Amino acid sequence: MPMLVRGFYCEGWQPSRAPYRDRSLEDFLQVVRTGMHGYSEPDAVRLSGAVFDLLMARLSYGELEKVVSALPRDVRDLSGICA
């Protein structure tokens, strides 16, 4: 099932409630920290890197390149992928 369709129907994703655009690296890391509430002192950079590692293991390089290219440049640098 295409990712967009799956998001609409299977996971309740609503584009009108999508995350902010053009945020800085610090804004991005703050969103990660906020999402990890309940954990003591979450290392947002390390967590973000772990997510990119997981994406690298699960997505084709072309798909991953599309995801990374949609991110702001300073957030893109966390991925370790040149896009």
Helices and strands as residue ranges (DSSP letters): H 3-9, G 15-17, H 25-35, H 44-58, H 61-69, H 73-76, G 77-79
